[in-house]
Amino acid sequence: MRKVLATSLLFLVAVIGVASKASADLIPIGALQWNPEEGIFSIHNQTADNSFPPDLPVSTFVDFSGIVLTLDGTTDLTVGSGLTDVNAGDPALEGYDFDSAAILPGSFPHSATIGGAVVPGVVQISGGGKWFISGSFMLCVPEAVDPGSNDCGDQDLGAGAEAALAESGVIYVTARKVVQVPEPVSMSLVGLGLAGVALRRRRASKN
């Protein structure tokens, strides 16, 4: 069964989303959650059927197979090696939710960051047209966002060796608006039209 983001996390996504949409280059596509009771990290792909417009607005599926969760700056968890697709084998649900193995109390990490290469491509934003995504996955901890800018602030669930991890962060990707460029045929028709207008004006001036 596909996991659904908690209402409180969606509220935080909305807060950080205000800044990202204003700059038009950071798009929220998912979430990282830490469950200290179970000692498990969960990564949620909130695109396509799992999107929540307008806060998580990508209606095209984004491949999370390249995402990397790094713990304490040294341990990398990747899909298939440390991160398990909890819906593997179900074509309708696989690729949306990934869990780490349980970490024993006393060995909890103090740092958790997100990276890894995004598969470049064009995605549809609900109510916002087409965008080209590229670069790397990035984590933004909502509490650290500076409203009105595209700076996601703190990119680590950890806040130091003595502090407990924050329990949630938003996963973003860099995106640029796709600008429609007229096709060559369209440009030719426009050129012929302008030429026709110029010709009619010349004839009218002679008469």
C-alpha positions, 0 to 999 in steps of 0.5 A: 500500500502506498504511503501518504504524507502526513498533513503536518509535512504537507503544511511544511511543503507548502511553506517551503514551496512559496519560496521555490515557486517564486524563484521558478527553479526548485520544484518539490518532488518528494520527502525524506522521513525519519521514524525514531521509534522504528529506526527507519528512514523512508523516502517518498516519491510524490510525483505522478499518481502520488502528487499533491497539487499545488504543494507537490505539483509534478504530475509526471513520474520522476525516477528515484532510482538514482537517489542517495541517502548519506548518513553521518557523511560516510554511509551511502544508502542507494536503491537496491543497496540499503534502500528497499522499494516497499512496493517492489513487484507491484507495477502500479506502486513500485518506485514510490516508497523506499525504506532503510533497514532498521537502525538499532537505538544507540547507533542512530545517525546524527546526519542525514542528507540527500543526493544522487543524479536525477534522470534529466527530462521534461515533466508536467507541473499541474497548472504550470506547464512543462519543466525540464529537470536535471542535476541532483536530488536535494534535501530541504529541511522546511524549518530552515527555509528563508521565505521569499528566496530559493535558498532551502536553508539547512540540507541536513536532518541533523543539527550536530552530534548531540542533537536528534534528527529532524523527522522530515524534510522535502526533496527538491530538484532543479527545474527550468520552464520549457519555452516553446520555440516555433517549428521551422514550418511555422516560422516559414509560414510567418515569413510568407505572411509578412512578405505578403503584407509587405507586397500588398502595401507596395502595390497600394502605395503605387496605386 
